Amino acid sequence: MFKIDLHTHTIASGHAFGTIQENAREAKNKGIELLGISDHAPTGSGAPSEAYFRVGKRLPKEIEGVRVLFGVEANIISDAGGLDLPEKILERLDFVMAGFHDCCFEDQGMERNTEALVKAMQNPYVKIISHPYVSKFVVDMERIALESIKSNVLLEINASYFYKGQIVDEGIWNRMKKMVEVLKNNDQKILVGSDAHTPWEVGKFEDVVSNLKELGIDESDLWNDDVEGMLAFLGKE
């Protein structure tokens, strides 16, 4: 059973439907022990201002009996891998996830997209890359996977890319399989995130689980049952 879901959004993101407490309550119902709040950073459509991320330290570490980490899904906004929050805020967060979103980055072609993502991974605050295989920003997945190992950054299998047990895009599926192949060949674990935009999606991993065998992995290849290991990785023991 999965115990970790670090990729969840709340009403603060502007296009999601739950509160932090509602997400935590659903996490408890699903057996999730470590919950991440990763609302979109300010350049996202409807996203909160920097002020929202400044006060995250005031949240209790446990809500509804679930350990809660307050982080961000930051947007990559430049060819240089720049993010849309300053370092003085990034350093205050429990974790930083980063990724491409079409509201904030214009497709530059595979080579330049790849370079931007590589540079984002080299940011010392970035610990997770969300959906690196997104269809609108094609990257060299082998290079991205190898750079993630070098930079000690986790790559995500995003549950929202599955629908009724099937991946929604063949190109995404092929890049995801390449990501898995490179990481497994280098003994690296992978993180699954729900990308929940409603409380009911928190910990909703069954569609991913039904595809694990076809992806060439089993649950032992994933981070999602190792709460203590994840807290250590994030420096939050």
N, CA and C of each residue as an Amber inpcrd file, in Angstrom:
protein
   711
   0.8410000  -1.2080000   0.0000000   0.0000000   0.0000000   0.0000000
   0.8730000   1.2540000   0.0000000   0.5510000   2.2040000  -0.8440000
   1.3210000   3.4410000  -0.9030000   1.0390000   4.2830000   0.3460000
   2.0970000   4.8860000   0.8670000   1.9880000   5.6860000   2.0760000
   2.3440000   7.1490000   1.8530000   2.8090000   7.4900000   0.6430000
   3.2910000   8.8420000   0.3500000   2.5780000   9.4020000  -0.8630000
   2.1120000  10.6450000  -0.7430000   1.6100000  11.4020000  -1.8990000
   2.0560000  12.8500000  -1.7100000   3.0790000  13.2500000  -2.4440000
   3.6300000  14.5980000  -2.2890000   3.0890000  15.6000000  -3.2970000
   2.3090000  15.1380000  -4.2790000   1.8470000  16.0460000  -5.3300000
   0.3410000  16.2390000  -5.2210000  -0.0590000  17.2080000  -4.3930000
  -1.4870000  17.5280000  -4.2470000  -1.6740000  19.0380000  -4.2230000
  -2.8160000  19.4590000  -4.7350000  -3.1400000  20.8810000  -4.8300000
  -4.3770000  21.2080000  -3.9940000  -4.4800000  22.4690000  -3.6140000
  -5.6310000  22.9440000  -2.8540000  -6.2730000  24.1220000  -3.5880000
  -7.3140000  24.6720000  -2.9830000  -7.9910000  25.8280000  -3.5770000
  -7.0380000  26.9940000  -3.7960000  -5.9230000  27.0030000  -3.0920000
  -4.9540000  28.0910000  -3.2770000  -4.3970000  28.1110000  -4.6950000
  -4.3840000  26.9660000  -5.3770000  -3.8570000  26.9210000  -6.7400000
  -4.7650000  27.6130000  -7.7470000  -6.0000000  27.8830000  -7.3530000
  -6.8980000  28.6350000  -8.2140000  -7.7370000  27.7900000  -9.1410000
  -7.3510000  26.5290000  -9.3390000  -8.1360000  25.6420000 -10.1940000
  -8.2380000  24.2540000  -9.5780000  -8.1820000  24.2070000  -8.2500000
  -8.3840000  22.9640000  -7.5010000  -9.4990000  23.2070000  -6.4840000
  -9.9480000  22.1460000  -5.8180000 -11.2310000  22.2420000  -5.1270000
 -11.2320000  21.9070000  -3.6410000 -10.0940000  21.5940000  -3.0600000
 -10.0760000  21.2090000  -1.6580000  -9.1930000  22.0960000  -0.8170000
  -9.3750000  21.9910000   0.4880000  -8.5120000  22.6830000   1.4370000
  -7.4060000  21.7370000   1.8960000  -6.4250000  22.2750000   2.6040000
  -5.3580000  21.4390000   3.1530000  -5.9510000  20.3990000   4.1000000
  -6.8840000  20.8080000   4.9390000  -7.4770000  19.8760000   5.8900000
  -8.2740000  18.7840000   5.1790000  -8.9860000  19.1500000   4.1260000
  -9.7410000  18.1410000   3.3690000  -8.8060000  17.1530000   2.6810000
  -7.7100000  17.6560000   2.1380000  -6.7280000  16.7510000   1.5360000
  -6.1460000  15.8020000   2.5800000  -5.8470000  16.3350000   3.7600000
  -5.2840000  15.5080000   4.8280000  -6.2910000  14.4640000   5.2970000
  -7.5430000  14.8430000   5.3770000  -8.5760000  13.8950000   5.8030000
  -8.6980000  12.7380000   4.8060000  -8.6670000  13.0700000   3.5170000
  -8.7480000  12.0210000   2.5060000  -7.4780000  11.1690000   2.5080000
  -6.3350000  11.7950000   2.7390000  -5.0850000  11.0360000   2.8380000
  -5.1890000   9.9960000   3.9510000  -5.7110000  10.3910000   5.0870000
  -5.8860000   9.4500000   6.1900000  -6.7890000   8.3000000   5.7830000
  -7.8840000   8.6110000   5.0930000  -8.8140000   7.5730000   4.6430000
  -8.1640000   6.5950000   3.6690000  -7.1790000   7.0820000   2.8990000
  -6.5140000   6.2460000   1.8920000  -5.2710000   5.5330000   2.4500000
  -4.9390000   5.7690000   3.7030000  -3.7530000   5.1600000   4.2670000
  -2.4710000   5.8940000   3.9620000  -2.5760000   7.1330000   3.4740000
  -1.3960000   7.9570000   3.2170000  -0.8740000   8.5040000   4.5440000
   0.4080000   8.3190000   4.7940000   1.0180000   8.7740000   6.0390000
   1.8240000  10.0530000   5.8670000   2.2690000  10.3240000   4.6520000
   3.0560000  11.5310000   4.3630000   2.4200000  12.2360000   3.1780000
   1.8970000  13.4320000   3.4360000   1.1650000  14.2030000   2.4310000
   1.9200000  15.4770000   2.0940000   2.1050000  15.7370000   0.8200000
   2.7110000  16.9860000   0.3810000   1.6540000  17.9370000  -0.1580000
   1.7370000  19.1870000   0.2460000   0.9180000  20.2550000  -0.3320000
   1.8200000  20.9990000  -1.3050000   1.5090000  20.8890000  -2.5940000
   2.4060000  21.4260000  -3.6310000   1.6260000  22.3350000  -4.5710000
   1.0700000  23.3940000  -4.0170000   0.3000000  24.3180000  -4.8460000
   1.1930000  24.9780000  -5.8860000   0.5450000  25.4010000  -6.9800000
   1.2720000  26.0350000  -8.0790000   1.8810000  27.3600000  -7.6380000
   3.0690000  27.6450000  -8.1550000   3.7630000  28.8940000  -7.8450000
   3.1340000  30.0640000  -8.6150000   3.5130000  31.3130000  -8.2850000
   2.7410000  32.4990000  -8.6790000   2.4530000  32.7140000 -10.1550000
   3.3000000  32.2540000 -11.0790000   2.9920000  32.5270000 -12.4800000
   1.9280000  31.6030000 -13.0540000   1.5160000  30.5850000 -12.3080000
   0.4510000  29.7050000 -12.7530000  -0.8880000  30.4270000 -12.7710000
  -1.7780000  29.9770000 -13.6330000  -3.0960000  30.6000000 -13.7520000
  -3.8880000  30.4440000 -12.4530000  -4.2100000  31.5770000 -11.8340000
  -4.9760000  31.5660000 -10.5980000  -4.1690000  31.2330000  -9.3620000
  -2.8540000  31.0910000  -9.5010000  -2.0110000  30.6390000  -8.3950000
  -1.8320000  31.7240000  -7.3400000  -1.4360000  31.3370000  -6.1280000
  -1.2690000  32.3070000  -5.0420000  -0.0070000  33.1500000  -5.2130000
   0.0550000  34.2200000  -4.4570000   1.2210000  35.1000000  -4.4680000
   2.3420000  34.5130000  -3.6180000   3.4850000  35.1730000  -3.6540000
   4.6120000  34.7390000  -2.8250000   4.2400000  34.7060000  -1.3490000
   3.3430000  35.5710000  -0.9300000   2.9790000  35.6550000   0.4850000
   2.4480000  34.3250000   1.0100000   1.7170000  33.5990000   0.1840000
   1.1690000  32.2990000   0.5840000   2.2840000  31.3540000   0.9980000
   3.3650000  31.3340000   0.2310000   4.4460000  30.3990000   0.4980000
   5.3210000  30.8420000   1.6660000   5.2660000  32.1280000   2.0040000
   6.0430000  32.6110000   3.1460000   5.5140000  32.0850000   4.4750000
   4.2100000  31.8120000   4.5530000   3.6170000  31.4720000   5.8440000
   3.4260000  29.9700000   6.0460000   3.9280000  29.1650000   5.1290000
   3.7420000  27.7260000   5.2350000   4.3070000  27.1200000   6.5020000
   5.3510000  27.7210000   7.0710000   5.9580000  27.2050000   8.2870000
   4.9920000  27.2340000   9.4650000   3.9130000  27.9970000   9.3320000
   2.9650000  28.1100000  10.4380000   1.9680000  26.9570000  10.4790000
   1.9600000  26.1250000   9.4460000   1.0930000  24.9570000   9.4590000
   1.6070000  23.9280000  10.4630000   0.6870000  23.2040000  11.1180000
   1.1380000  22.1010000  11.9740000   1.7680000  21.0040000  11.1350000
   2.6920000  20.2710000  11.7220000   3.3540000  19.1940000  10.9910000
   2.4500000  17.9870000  10.8240000   1.4060000  17.9190000  11.6180000
   0.4600000  16.8170000  11.5210000  -0.9520000  17.3620000  11.4710000
  -1.7200000  16.9200000  10.4890000  -3.1090000  17.3390000  10.3270000
  -3.9340000  16.0780000  10.0860000  -5.0050000  15.9180000  10.8360000
  -5.8710000  14.7320000  10.7110000  -5.0730000  13.4340000  10.8950000
  -4.0160000  13.5000000  11.7140000  -3.2040000  12.3170000  11.9610000
  -2.2190000  11.9810000  10.8660000  -2.0420000  12.8910000   9.8980000
  -1.1510000  12.6660000   8.7560000  -0.0060000  13.6710000   8.8080000
   1.2160000  13.2180000   8.5990000   2.3520000  14.1300000   8.5120000
   2.2200000  14.9290000   7.2190000   2.2880000  16.2540000   7.3470000
   2.0800000  17.1340000   6.1930000   3.3370000  17.9630000   5.9460000
   3.7870000  17.9650000   4.6780000   4.8930000  18.8120000   4.2460000
   4.3360000  19.9030000   3.3370000   4.7720000  21.1250000   3.5660000
   4.3030000  22.2550000   2.7700000   5.3690000  22.6190000   1.7550000
   5.0480000  22.4160000   0.4760000   6.0120000  22.6920000  -0.5840000
   5.4050000  23.5090000  -1.6990000   5.8890000  23.2750000  -2.9020000
   5.4150000  24.0250000  -4.0670000   5.6480000  23.1920000  -5.3250000
   4.7830000  23.3640000  -6.3030000   5.0900000  22.9230000  -7.6640000
   5.4530000  24.1840000  -8.4310000   6.7440000  24.4550000  -8.4890000
   7.2330000  25.6620000  -9.1420000   7.2240000  25.4820000 -10.6580000
   7.1290000  26.5950000 -11.3490000   7.1460000  26.5970000 -12.8090000
   8.5390000  26.9200000 -13.3300000   8.9990000  26.1480000 -14.2980000
  10.2260000  26.5000000 -15.0130000   9.8510000  27.6010000 -15.9960000
  10.5090000  28.7350000 -15.8960000  10.0630000  29.9140000 -16.6500000
  11.1070000  30.4540000 -17.6240000  12.2740000  29.8170000 -17.7120000
  13.3000000  30.3400000 -18.6130000  14.1800000  29.2210000 -19.1440000
  14.8940000  29.5190000 -20.2390000  15.8430000  28.5620000 -20.8040000
  16.9390000  28.2010000 -19.8140000  17.1750000  29.0860000 -18.8590000
  18.2070000  28.8460000 -17.8550000  17.6910000  28.0270000 -16.6790000
  16.4650000  27.4990000 -16.7830000  15.9020000  26.6900000 -15.7110000
  15.4210000  27.4860000 -14.5180000  15.2110000  28.7890000 -14.7060000
  14.7550000  29.6330000 -13.6080000  13.3550000  29.2660000 -13.1480000
  13.0990000  29.4630000 -11.8640000  11.8060000  29.1720000 -11.2590000
  11.1070000  30.4660000 -10.8700000   9.8130000  30.3680000 -10.6020000
   9.0240000  31.5680000 -10.3380000   8.8200000  31.8600000  -8.8480000
   9.7750000  31.4440000  -8.0330000   9.8570000  31.8740000  -6.6390000
  11.3170000  32.1620000  -6.3170000  11.5950000  33.1800000  -5.5310000
  12.9810000  33.4910000  -5.1880000  13.5530000  32.5040000  -4.1790000
  14.8590000  32.4440000  -4.1240000  15.5330000  31.5090000  -3.2210000
  15.1340000  31.7310000  -1.7710000  14.8980000  32.9710000  -1.3720000
  14.5660000  33.2450000   0.0220000  13.2600000  32.5820000   0.4370000
  12.4040000  32.2790000  -0.5280000  11.1750000  31.5450000  -0.2270000
  11.3900000  30.0500000  -0.4130000  12.0760000  29.6520000  -1.4640000
  12.3390000  28.2300000  -1.6970000  13.0040000  27.5800000  -0.4890000
  13.9200000  28.2900000   0.1430000  14.6490000  27.7160000   1.2610000
  13.7750000  27.5250000   2.4970000  12.6170000  28.1800000   2.5440000
  11.7060000  28.0570000   3.6780000  10.7470000  26.8720000   3.5400000
  10.6510000  26.3090000   2.3440000   9.6740000  25.2660000   2.0840000
  10.2040000  23.8900000   2.4730000   9.2790000  22.9680000   2.7340000
   9.6710000  21.6040000   3.0840000  10.2100000  20.8470000   1.8780000
   9.7390000  21.1690000   0.6920000  10.2630000  20.5610000  -0.5250000
   9.8760000  21.4280000  -1.7150000  10.6490000  21.3020000  -2.7800000
  10.3760000  22.0320000  -4.0150000  10.2800000  21.0260000  -5.1580000
   9.1300000  21.0390000  -5.8150000   8.8870000  20.2840000  -7.0370000
   8.8640000  21.3000000  -8.1720000   9.3840000  20.9480000  -9.3340000
   9.3920000  21.8820000 -10.4600000   9.0140000  21.1470000 -11.7290000
   8.4300000  21.8860000 -12.6670000   8.0610000  21.2710000 -13.9330000
   7.6440000  22.2910000 -14.9670000   7.4480000  21.7900000 -16.1740000
   6.9510000  22.6200000 -17.2710000   5.4290000  22.7340000 -17.2100000
   4.9300000  23.9470000 -17.4670000   3.5000000  24.1850000 -17.6420000
   3.3420000  25.1960000 -18.7700000   2.3300000  24.9880000 -19.6050000
   2.2300000  25.8280000 -20.8000000   1.8390000  27.2690000 -20.4970000
   1.4300000  27.5490000 -19.2650000   1.1440000  28.9370000 -18.9030000
   2.4100000  29.7630000 -18.7210000   3.5360000  29.0760000 -18.5650000
   4.7280000  29.7620000 -18.0690000   5.9970000  29.5310000 -18.8870000
   5.9280000  28.6260000 -19.8580000   7.1230000  28.3090000 -20.6430000
   6.6860000  28.0130000 -22.0710000   7.4220000  28.5390000 -23.0230000
   7.1160000  28.3070000 -24.4320000   8.0190000  27.2070000 -24.9690000
   7.4290000  26.2620000 -25.6800000   8.1940000  25.1530000 -26.2340000
   9.3680000  25.6670000 -27.0560000  10.5710000  25.1460000 -26.7360000
  11.7900000  25.5690000 -27.4200000  12.3910000  24.4690000 -28.2930000
  11.6670000  23.3500000 -28.4060000  12.2320000  22.2060000 -29.1140000
  12.9800000  21.3060000 -28.1470000  13.2070000  20.0580000 -28.5520000
  13.7500000  19.0690000 -27.6250000  15.0600000  19.4890000 -26.9680000
  16.0080000  19.9690000 -27.7480000  17.3320000  20.2720000 -27.1930000
  17.2610000  21.3690000 -26.1320000  16.5650000  22.4540000 -26.4270000
  16.5060000  23.5720000 -25.4790000  15.5700000  23.2690000 -24.3120000
  14.4960000  22.5280000 -24.5620000  13.6440000  22.0890000 -23.4530000
  14.4450000  21.2380000 -22.4720000  15.2360000  20.3330000 -23.0380000
  16.0450000  19.4460000 -22.2030000  17.0320000  20.2510000 -21.3740000
  17.6760000  21.2270000 -22.0130000  18.6610000  22.0370000 -21.3110000
  18.0120000  22.8160000 -20.1710000  16.8220000  23.3500000 -20.4050000
  16.1250000  24.0910000 -19.3550000  15.7960000  23.1880000 -18.1730000
  15.3620000  21.9760000 -18.4630000  15.0150000  21.0520000 -17.3840000
  16.2540000  20.5860000 -16.6300000  17.3430000  20.3470000 -17.3570000
  18.6050000  19.9820000 -16.7100000  19.0450000  21.0860000 -15.7510000
  18.9680000  22.3200000 -16.1940000  19.3930000  23.4310000 -15.3360000
  18.4830000  23.5840000 -14.1320000  17.1940000  23.3200000 -14.3010000
  16.2860000  23.3680000 -13.1570000  16.6720000  22.3110000 -12.1240000
  17.0590000  21.1250000 -12.5840000  17.4620000  20.0670000 -11.6590000
  18.7450000  20.4130000 -10.9090000  19.5260000  21.2910000 -11.4870000
  20.7740000  21.6860000 -10.8310000  20.5640000  22.7450000  -9.7530000
  19.3430000  23.2550000  -9.6460000  18.9880000  24.1600000  -8.5530000
  19.0090000  23.3610000  -7.2520000  19.7810000  23.7770000  -6.2600000
  19.9190000  22.9610000  -5.0410000  18.6310000  22.7860000  -4.2470000
  17.6310000  23.6160000  -4.4970000  16.3680000  23.4930000  -3.7610000
  15.4040000  22.5120000  -4.4230000  15.6020000  22.1990000  -5.6780000
  14.6860000  21.3180000  -6.3990000  14.9820000  19.8640000  -6.0350000
  13.9560000  19.1650000  -5.5330000  14.0970000  17.7740000  -5.1330000
  13.2850000  16.8140000  -5.9970000  12.2750000  17.3460000  -6.7160000
  11.3900000  16.5020000  -7.5120000  11.0750000  17.2250000  -8.8180000
  11.0260000  16.4830000  -9.9170000  10.5510000  17.0230000 -11.1890000
   9.1990000  16.3780000 -11.4790000   8.1830000  17.2080000 -11.6550000
   6.8470000  16.7010000 -11.9470000   6.6940000  16.4340000 -13.4420000
   6.0140000  15.3330000 -13.7530000   5.6970000  14.9190000 -15.1320000
   6.7370000  15.3780000 -16.1690000   7.9690000  14.8520000 -16.1200000
   9.0170000  15.3080000 -17.0560000   8.7680000  14.8960000 -18.5010000
   7.7780000  14.0720000 -18.7270000   7.4810000  13.5630000 -20.0730000
   6.2920000  14.2730000 -20.7010000   5.9230000  15.4420000 -20.1810000
   4.7430000  16.1620000 -20.6630000   4.8050000  16.3570000 -22.1800000
   3.6750000  16.1470000 -22.8550000   3.6630000  16.0900000 -24.3240000
   3.9950000  17.4170000 -24.9850000   3.6750000  18.5450000 -24.3610000
   3.8880000  19.8460000 -24.9930000   5.3410000  20.2890000 -24.9600000
   6.1610000  19.6320000 -24.1510000   7.5650000  20.0270000 -24.0060000
   8.4340000  18.7700000 -24.0610000   8.6350000  18.2570000 -25.2400000
   9.3820000  17.0110000 -25.3950000  10.8400000  17.2300000 -25.0070000
  11.3850000  16.2750000 -24.2480000  12.7810000  16.3440000 -23.8190000
  13.4780000  15.0280000 -24.1520000  14.8090000  15.0570000 -24.0840000
  15.6250000  13.8570000 -24.2150000  15.5320000  13.1180000 -22.8840000
  14.6500000  12.1240000 -22.8150000  14.3580000  11.5030000 -21.5360000
  15.5450000  10.7550000 -20.9500000  16.3670000  10.1610000 -21.7960000
  17.5540000   9.4760000 -21.2650000  18.4800000  10.4760000 -20.5710000
  18.7010000  11.6280000 -21.2020000  19.5730000  12.6290000 -20.5780000
  18.9520000  13.1500000 -19.2840000  17.6430000  13.3660000 -19.2920000
  16.9710000  13.8720000 -18.0910000  17.1020000  12.8690000 -16.9530000
  16.8840000  11.5930000 -17.2510000  16.9830000  10.5730000 -16.2090000
  18.4020000  10.4900000 -15.6510000  19.3940000  10.5490000 -16.5200000
  20.7780000  10.4960000 -16.0490000  21.1440000  11.7290000 -15.2300000
  20.6490000  12.8960000 -15.6380000  20.9090000  14.1170000 -14.8780000
  20.2160000  14.0720000 -13.5190000  19.0430000  13.4650000 -13.4580000
  18.3470000  13.3720000 -12.1680000  19.1590000  12.5560000 -11.1720000
  19.8290000  11.5340000 -11.6760000  20.6850000  10.7190000 -10.8060000
  21.8730000  11.5470000 -10.3280000  22.4970000  12.2500000 -11.2600000
  23.6600000  13.0800000 -10.9250000  23.2980000  14.1710000  -9.9270000
  22.1150000  14.7800000 -10.0990000  21.7010000  15.8970000  -9.2470000
  20.9280000  15.4530000  -8.0090000  20.7010000  14.1420000  -7.8820000
  19.9440000  13.5930000  -6.7550000  18.5440000  14.2070000  -6.6750000
  17.8620000  14.1710000  -7.8060000  16.5030000  14.6930000  -7.9310000
  15.5880000  13.5470000  -8.3430000  14.3960000  13.4920000  -7.7670000
  13.4490000  12.4300000  -8.0900000  12.6140000  12.8010000  -9.3100000
  12.3230000  11.8000000 -10.1370000  11.4190000  11.9710000 -11.2610000
  10.0940000  11.2860000 -10.9380000   9.0150000  11.8780000 -11.4200000
   7.6760000  11.4630000 -11.0130000   6.9310000  10.6780000 -12.0870000
   6.2460000   9.6290000 -11.6500000   5.1560000   9.0480000 -12.4260000
   3.8880000   9.7270000 -11.9390000   3.2320000  10.4480000 -12.8290000
   2.1000000  11.2900000 -12.4600000   0.7920000  10.5550000 -12.7510000
   0.0100000  10.3170000 -11.6980000  -1.2040000   9.5080000 -11.8400000
  -2.2450000  10.1680000 -12.7310000  -2.1950000  11.4850000 -12.8770000
  -3.2160000  12.1610000 -13.6720000  -3.0750000  11.8770000 -15.1640000
  -1.9520000  11.2710000 -15.5720000  -1.7530000  10.9450000 -16.9770000
  -2.3580000   9.5860000 -17.3500000  -2.9930000   8.9470000 -16.3720000
  -3.6650000   7.6840000 -16.6120000  -5.1720000   7.9070000 -16.5050000
  -5.9110000   7.1910000 -17.2950000  -7.3700000   7.3030000 -17.2420000
  -7.9690000   5.9190000 -17.3810000  -8.7280000   5.5110000 -16.3620000
  -9.3460000   4.1820000 -16.3410000  -8.3180000   3.0930000 -16.6390000
  -7.1480000   3.2580000 -16.0340000  -6.1110000   2.2440000 -16.1300000
  -5.2150000   2.3440000 -17.3410000  -5.4590000   3.2940000 -18.2390000
  -4.6700000   3.4020000 -19.4600000  -4.0110000   4.7780000 -19.5540000
  -2.7620000   4.7880000 -20.0480000  -2.0880000   6.0570000 -20.2900000
  -2.8360000   6.7960000 -21.4030000  -2.8920000   8.1160000 -21.2900000
  -3.7360000   8.8750000 -22.2040000  -3.0340000   9.2840000 -23.5010000
  -1.7240000   9.0630000 -23.6040000  -0.9780000   9.5320000 -24.7680000
   0.1810000   8.5770000 -25.0360000   0.2890000   8.0700000 -26.2640000
   1.3250000   7.0860000 -26.5890000   2.7320000   7.6660000 -26.4590000
   2.9060000   8.9410000 -26.8600000   4.2190000   9.5610000 -26.7310000
   4.6460000   9.6710000 -25.2830000   3.7120000  10.0700000 -24.4260000
   3.9990000  10.1460000 -22.9890000   4.3760000   8.7630000 -22.4580000
   3.6100000   7.7590000 -22.8610000   3.8730000   6.3910000 -22.4060000
   5.2790000   5.9480000 -22.7830000   5.6920000   6.2080000 -24.0030000
   7.0170000   5.7870000 -24.4520000   8.1210000   6.5210000 -23.6950000
   7.9280000   7.8100000 -23.4440000   8.9440000   8.5560000 -22.6920000
   8.9720000   8.1090000 -21.2300000   7.8070000   7.8070000 -20.6880000
   7.7540000   7.3120000 -19.3200000   8.5000000   5.9840000 -19.2000000
   8.3150000   5.0990000 -20.1900000   9.0010000   3.8120000 -20.1610000
  10.5190000   3.9950000 -20.2750000  10.9640000   4.9430000 -21.0890000
  12.3960000   5.2320000 -21.1870000  12.9280000   5.7470000 -19.8570000
  12.1800000   6.6270000 -19.2120000  12.5700000   7.1450000 -17.8980000
  12.7420000   6.0010000 -16.9120000  11.7570000   5.1110000 -16.8710000
  11.8020000   3.9740000 -15.9580000  13.0010000   3.0750000 -16.2670000
  13.2310000   2.8090000 -17.5490000  14.3410000   1.9430000 -17.9580000
  15.6800000   2.4820000 -17.4700000  15.9240000   3.7700000 -17.6980000
  17.2130000   4.3520000 -17.3040000  17.3610000   4.3500000 -15.7900000
  16.3090000   4.7290000 -15.0830000  16.3960000   4.7780000 -13.6210000
  16.5940000   3.3870000 -13.0310000  15.8450000   2.4050000 -13.5260000
  16.0030000   1.0480000 -13.0080000  17.3870000   0.4940000 -13.3010000
  17.9180000   0.7800000 -14.4880000  19.2520000   0.2910000 -14.8380000
  20.3280000   0.8930000 -13.9500000  19.9960000   1.9900000 -13.2870000
  20.9480000   2.6450000 -12.3890000  20.5120000   2.5630000 -10.9280000
  19.6240000   1.6110000 -10.6350000  19.1780000   1.3220000  -9.2600000
  18.5910000   2.5450000  -8.5610000  17.8280000   3.3240000  -9.3100000
  17.1910000   4.5170000  -8.7650000  15.6860000   4.2930000  -8.6200000
  15.1520000   4.7160000  -7.4920000  13.7200000   4.5930000  -7.2530000
  12.9650000   5.7700000  -7.8740000  11.6750000   5.5680000  -8.0560000
  10.8010000   6.5320000  -8.7220000   9.6810000   6.9110000  -7.7630000
   9.2090000   8.1340000  -7.8590000   8.1280000   8.6190000  -7.0080000
   6.8430000   8.7210000  -7.8170000   5.7450000   8.1940000  -7.2710000
   4.4320000   8.3640000  -7.8730000   3.6990000   9.4810000  -7.1320000
   3.1100000  10.3970000  -7.8900000   2.3210000  11.4760000  -7.2990000
   0.9320000  11.5000000  -7.9110000  -0.0740000  11.8140000  -7.1070000
  -1.4420000  11.8180000  -7.6330000  -1.7330000  13.0360000  -8.4960000
  -1.0410000  14.1640000  -8.2270000  -1.3920000  15.4400000  -8.8600000
  -2.8540000  15.7690000  -8.5890000  -3.2870000  15.4930000  -7.3610000
  -4.6830000  15.6840000  -6.9840000  -5.0870000  17.1520000  -7.0870000
  -6.2210000  17.3830000  -7.7260000  -6.8150000  18.7130000  -7.7680000
  -8.1860000  18.7310000  -7.0870000  -8.5580000  17.6040000  -6.5230000
  -9.7080000  17.5000000  -5.6260000  -9.2910000  16.5970000  -4.4750000
  -9.8930000  16.7220000  -3.3150000  -9.5330000  15.8270000  -2.2130000
  -9.7190000  14.3600000  -2.5620000 -10.7040000  14.0300000  -3.3790000
 -10.9940000  12.6400000  -3.7190000  -9.8920000  12.0080000  -4.5510000
  -9.0280000  12.8320000  -5.1470000  -7.9210000  12.2960000  -5.9440000
  -6.6600000  12.0630000  -5.1260000  -6.6190000  12.5350000  -3.8930000
  -5.4490000  12.3200000  -3.0420000  -5.2530000  10.8100000  -2.8470000
  -4.0430000  10.3290000  -3.0970000  -3.7610000   8.9140000  -2.9200000
  -4.4560000   8.0050000  -3.9030000  -4.9410000   8.5530000  -5.0020000
  -5.6460000   7.7430000  -6.0010000  -4.6230000   7.1720000  -6.9860000
  -4.1270000   6.0010000  -6.6790000  -3.0240000   5.4190000  -7.4290000
  -3.3880000   4.1300000  -8.1570000  -4.6460000   3.7110000  -8.0930000
  -4.9680000   2.3950000  -8.6380000  -4.7070000   2.2850000 -10.1340000
  -4.9040000   3.3850000 -10.8880000  -4.6680000   3.3170000 -12.3290000
  -3.1840000   3.1820000 -12.6540000  -2.3320000   3.7650000 -11.8020000
  -0.8930000   3.5790000 -11.9770000  -0.5110000   2.1480000 -11.6220000
  -1.0200000   1.6780000 -10.4910000  -0.6830000   0.3340000 -10.0210000
  -1.0190000  -0.7180000 -11.0750000  -2.1430000  -0.5250000 -11.7700000
  -2.5530000  -1.5090000 -12.7810000  -1.6200000  -1.5250000 -13.9850000
  -0.7600000  -0.5060000 -14.1130000   0.1810000  -0.4400000 -15.2360000
   1.6360000  -0.6780000 -14.8330000   1.8910000  -0.9550000 -13.5630000
   3.2700000  -1.0930000 -13.1100000   4.0010000  -2.2080000 -13.8390000
   3.3500000  -3.3410000 -14.0030000   4.0110000  -4.4720000 -14.6640000
   4.3930000  -4.1190000 -16.0910000   3.4890000  -3.4360000 -16.8060000
   3.7890000  -3.0730000 -18.1940000   4.8810000  -2.0210000 -18.2720000
   4.9980000  -1.2100000 -17.2500000   6.0800000  -0.2280000 -17.1880000
   7.4130000  -0.8740000 -16.8260000   7.3550000  -2.1240000 -16.3590000
   8.5820000  -2.8310000 -16.0180000   9.0330000  -2.6190000 -14.5960000
   8.1190000  -2.2250000 -13.7180000   8.4920000  -1.9760000 -12.3290000
   7.4920000  -2.6340000 -11.3870000   7.9230000  -2.8090000 -10.1500000
   7.0030000  -3.2280000  -9.1020000   7.1110000  -2.2330000  -7.9550000
   6.3390000  -2.4370000  -6.9320000   6.2590000  -1.4280000  -5.8660000
   7.5870000  -1.2360000  -5.1450000   8.4570000  -2.2370000  -5.1740000
   9.7670000  -2.0980000  -4.5290000  10.6640000  -1.1150000  -5.2640000
  10.3100000  -0.7640000  -6.5080000  11.0700000   0.2130000  -7.2840000
  10.6220000   1.6430000  -7.0090000   9.6230000   1.8080000  -6.1420000
   9.0330000   3.1120000  -5.8830000   9.3580000   3.6010000  -4.4760000
   9.2990000   4.9290000  -4.3320000   9.5240000   5.5570000  -3.0380000
   8.2890000   5.5050000  -2.1410000   7.1450000   5.1690000  -2.6720000
   5.8870000   5.5290000  -2.0190000   5.5310000   4.7620000  -0.7540000
   6.3140000   3.7670000  -0.3770000   6.0340000   3.1090000   0.8960000
   7.1220000   3.3640000   1.9320000   8.0650000   4.2500000   1.6170000
   9.2150000   4.4930000   2.4940000   9.1410000   5.9060000   3.0840000
   8.3130000   6.0600000   4.1060000   8.1010000   7.3850000   4.6950000
   9.3830000   7.9080000   5.3350000  10.0360000   7.0790000   6.1160000
  11.2520000   7.5340000   6.7930000  12.3540000   7.8630000   5.7900000
  12.4530000   7.0550000   4.7400000  13.4590000   7.3270000   3.7200000
  13.1870000   8.6200000   2.9930000  11.9240000   8.8930000   2.7170000
  11.5820000  10.1470000   2.0300000  11.8460000  11.3490000   2.9200000
  11.4960000  11.2450000   4.1870000  11.7610000  12.3630000   5.1010000
  13.2640000  12.6280000   5.2040000  14.0540000  11.5610000   5.2160000
  15.5160000  11.7270000   5.2510000  16.0200000  12.3620000   3.9670000
  15.4950000  11.9110000   2.8330000  15.9020000  12.4680000   1.5450000
  15.6250000  13.9730000   1.4890000  14.4880000  14.3890000   2.0370000
  14.1040000  15.7990000   2.0330000  14.6970000  16.5820000   3.2020000
  15.4300000  15.9080000   4.0740000  16.0180000  16.5670000   5.2400000
  14.9930000  16.9660000   6.2700000  13.9350000  16.1400000   6.4080000
  12.8330000  16.4640000   7.3210000  12.6190000  15.3700000   8.3710000
  13.6840000  14.6770000   8.7770000  13.5430000  13.6080000   9.7640000
  12.9370000  14.1440000  11.0700000
